[in-house]
Amino acid sequence: MPVDGDAPVYGQTVCVTGAGGFIASWIVKLLLERGYTVKGTVRNPEDPKNGHLKELEGAKERLILCKADLLDYESIKLAIGGCDGVFHTASPVTDDPEKMVEPAVNGTRNVIIAASEAKVRRVVFTSSIGAVHMDPNRSPDVVVDESCWSNLDFCKNTKNWYCYGKAVAEQAAWEVAKEKGVDLAVVCPVLTLGPLLQSNLNASIVHVLKYLTGSAKTYANSVQAYVHVRDVALAHILVFESPSSSFGRYLCAESVLHRGEVCDILAKYFPEYPIPTKCSDEASPRAQPYRFSNQKLKDLGLEFTPVKQCLYDTVKSLQEKGHLSVPPRREETVVSHY
Ligand SMILES: NC(=O)c1ccc[n+]([C@@H]2O[C@H](COP(=O)([O-])OP(=O)(O)OC[C@H]3O[C@@H](n4cnc5c(N)ncnc54)[C@H](OP(=O)(O)O)[C@@H]3O)[C@@H](O)[C@H]2O)c1
C-alpha cells in the first residue's frame, strides 16, 4: 500500500488547480516529495501570496506554475495538457452565491472536459462535507458516509451557498466524467486544520483563530468534524494512485467535536489566550456529535492524525506565521503538548 514516505513516483506529470490554496499547497508539497512533476494553476503567478510554492522541496526542478482561471476554458486546457492526472482543488470558499456557484460548478465542468481532451488517467476532485451532510431529515442514528448527499433545497432555503455550490459542483463532476468517460475519484474533507504553508489565512483556519484572539466571547452550541490538512493531501494522492479508487467517493474526517470540546483542548495547550469558556446557548440541550465512517480511507492505508495534534499544529503555525501574537506564559500554566 503506497503511503506517505514510500518510494517516489518519478516521471508522471499532474496538474493541481488552485495550487496556492491551503489544501492544494499541501497536495503540491506531497506530490513533489513523491517525485511527480506538478503543473500548478494559480490566477496570478507573480502574486507574492503564491511565493511559498517556489520554496517547496523539488519545486525548482519539477513545479511549473500556470496562469489559469476556472472560468477561462483555454487557460485550464493549457494547464492540463500533457498531464497524467488532475487534482481539482480550486474553488471559491464563500457563502456569496454570485461568487460561489458559477466558478465552482462551471469551473469543475471545464476541468473535467479538459481532462477528457488530454486523456488523463484520473481526476481527483476536492468536494466537501458540505456536499454530504446538510440534510435536516437525516436520523441521528445514521452513520454519515460516502452514500450521503446534502439536501439542495435545504441548502438553498438556509442560504448556505457554499454547501449548495460544492454539492452541485460534485454532481456536475460525476455527470460530466460519466458522459466523457473520465476516471474520477472524489475526496470529501471536513473542516481542515493544521500548518499553513502559505502566508495568508484561509476560511477554515479563521474558525480556530477566532477562539484565540478574544473575538469570540462564547462558543456555539454546535458540532463540527475535523481533519488534518496533511491527511487531506495524502488522501488525494492515495485515491489517485490506488487502482481500486476508480469512481470512488471518500469521506475524509478524523473526529466530530462540540465547539466546547475544541475550546477545552485549546485552553489546555494554550492557556495564555482568552479562549471562551461559555456556550452561547446554555438553555438548550448540548448538541450531540453525529456518527461517521472514515473506513474507506483507512482501507487505503491512511492513518488519521488525532484532532488534538491537529489543533496544536494549527495554533503553532498561526504563531510562526505571525497571525497570532505569543503572550508570555506564567510558569504555573506551562503544559507540554504530549
Ligand atoms: N479548508 C477546508 O476546511 C475545506 C474543507 C472541505 C473542502 N474544502 C475544499 O478544498 C478546496 C480548497 O480549500 P482551501 O481551504 O484550501 O481554500 P483556499 O485556501 O481559499 O484555496 C482556494 C483556491 O481556489 C482558487 N480559486 C478560487 N476561485 C478560482 C477561480 N475562479 N479560478 C481559479 N482558481 C480559483 C484560489 O485561487 P486564488 O488564490 O487566486 O484566489 C485558491 O488557490 C476547495 O475546493 C474547498 O471547497 C476545504
The ligand as an SDF file (V2000), in Angstrom:
LIG
                    3D

 48 52  0  0  0  0  0  0  0  0999 V2000
  -10.4170   24.1390    4.1960 N   0  0  0  0  0  0  0  0  0  0  0  0
  -11.4560   23.3600    4.4920 C   0  0  0  0  0  0  0  0  0  0  0  0
  -11.8560   23.2290    5.6560 O   0  0  0  0  0  0  0  0  0  0  0  0
  -12.1390   22.5710    3.3920 C   0  0  0  0  0  0  0  0  0  0  0  0
  -12.9970   21.5200    3.7690 C   0  0  0  0  0  0  0  0  0  0  0  0
  -13.6350   20.7920    2.7620 C   0  0  0  0  0  0  0  0  0  0  0  0
  -13.3970   21.0800    1.4390 C   0  0  0  0  0  0  0  0  0  0  0  0
  -12.5710   22.1050    1.0960 N   0  0  0  0  0  0  0  0  0  0  0  0
  -12.3490   22.3640   -0.3240 C   0  0  0  0  0  0  0  0  0  0  0  0
  -10.9550   22.3200   -0.5760 O   0  0  0  0  0  0  0  0  0  0  0  0
  -10.6190   23.2230   -1.6250 C   0  0  0  0  0  0  0  0  0  0  0  0
   -9.5330   24.1570   -1.1540 C   0  0  0  0  0  0  0  0  0  0  0  0
   -9.9570   24.8290    0.0160 O   0  0  0  0  0  0  0  0  0  0  0  0
   -8.9140   25.6890    0.8790 P   0  0  0  0  0  0  0  0  0  0  0  0
   -9.4140   25.7270    2.2590 O   0  0  0  0  0  0  0  0  0  0  0  0
   -7.5620   25.2270    0.5980 O   0  0  0  0  0  0  0  0  0  0  0  0
   -9.2030   27.1280    0.2380 O   0  0  0  0  0  0  0  0  0  0  0  0
   -8.2760   28.3310   -0.1650 P   0  0  0  0  0  0  0  0  0  0  0  0
   -7.0160   28.3310    0.6010 O   0  0  0  0  0  0  0  0  0  0  0  0
   -9.1650   29.5240   -0.0920 O   0  0  0  0  0  0  0  0  0  0  0  0
   -7.9370   27.9990   -1.6840 O   0  0  0  0  0  0  0  0  0  0  0  0
   -8.8790   28.1080   -2.7000 C   0  0  0  0  0  0  0  0  0  0  0  0
   -8.1290   28.1810   -4.0190 C   0  0  0  0  0  0  0  0  0  0  0  0
   -9.0660   28.2180   -5.0920 O   0  0  0  0  0  0  0  0  0  0  0  0
   -8.6150   29.1750   -6.0230 C   0  0  0  0  0  0  0  0  0  0  0  0
   -9.7210   29.7240   -6.8150 N   0  0  0  0  0  0  0  0  0  0  0  0
  -10.8750   30.2550   -6.3740 C   0  0  0  0  0  0  0  0  0  0  0  0
  -11.6080   30.6700   -7.4130 N   0  0  0  0  0  0  0  0  0  0  0  0
  -10.8990   30.3910   -8.5310 C   0  0  0  0  0  0  0  0  0  0  0  0
  -11.1150   30.5860   -9.9280 C   0  0  0  0  0  0  0  0  0  0  0  0
  -12.2230   31.1680  -10.4140 N   0  0  0  0  0  0  0  0  0  0  0  0
  -10.1470   30.1750  -10.8070 N   0  0  0  0  0  0  0  0  0  0  0  0
   -9.0160   29.6200  -10.3440 C   0  0  0  0  0  0  0  0  0  0  0  0
   -8.7510   29.4060   -9.0330 N   0  0  0  0  0  0  0  0  0  0  0  0
   -9.6860   29.7910   -8.1520 C   0  0  0  0  0  0  0  0  0  0  0  0
   -7.9600   30.2450   -5.1910 C   0  0  0  0  0  0  0  0  0  0  0  0
   -7.0880   30.9850   -6.0020 O   0  0  0  0  0  0  0  0  0  0  0  0
   -6.6910   32.4940   -5.6840 P   0  0  0  0  0  0  0  0  0  0  0  0
   -5.5820   32.3870   -4.6880 O   0  0  0  0  0  0  0  0  0  0  0  0
   -6.2750   33.0530   -6.9830 O   0  0  0  0  0  0  0  0  0  0  0  0
   -7.8900   33.1700   -5.1000 O   0  0  0  0  0  0  0  0  0  0  0  0
   -7.2480   29.4020   -4.1420 C   0  0  0  0  0  0  0  0  0  0  0  0
   -5.9860   28.9910   -4.6150 O   0  0  0  0  0  0  0  0  0  0  0  0
  -11.9140   23.9010   -2.0370 C   0  0  0  0  0  0  0  0  0  0  0  0
  -12.4490   23.1720   -3.1150 O   0  0  0  0  0  0  0  0  0  0  0  0
  -12.7890   23.7440   -0.8040 C   0  0  0  0  0  0  0  0  0  0  0  0
  -14.1580   23.7570   -1.1410 O   0  0  0  0  0  0  0  0  0  0  0  0
  -11.9360   22.8710    2.0450 C   0  0  0  0  0  0  0  0  0  0  0  0
  1  2  1  0
  2  3  2  0
  2  4  1  0
  4  5  1  0
  4 48  2  0
  5  6  2  0
  6  7  1  0
  7  8  2  0
  8  9  1  0
  8 48  1  0
  9 10  1  0
  9 46  1  0
 10 11  1  0
 11 12  1  0
 11 44  1  0
 12 13  1  0
 13 14  1  0
 14 15  2  0
 14 16  1  0
 14 17  1  0
 17 18  1  0
 18 19  2  0
 18 20  1  0
 18 21  1  0
 21 22  1  0
 22 23  1  0
 23 24  1  0
 23 42  1  0
 24 25  1  0
 25 26  1  0
 25 36  1  0
 26 27  1  0
 26 35  1  0
 27 28  2  0
 28 29  1  0
 29 30  1  0
 29 35  2  0
 30 31  1  0
 30 32  2  0
 32 33  1  0
 33 34  2  0
 34 35  1  0
 36 37  1  0
 36 42  1  0
 37 38  1  0
 38 39  2  0
 38 40  1  0
 38 41  1  0
 42 43  1  0
 44 45  1  0
 44 46  1  0
 46 47  1  0
M  CHG  2   8   1  16  -1
M  END
$$$$
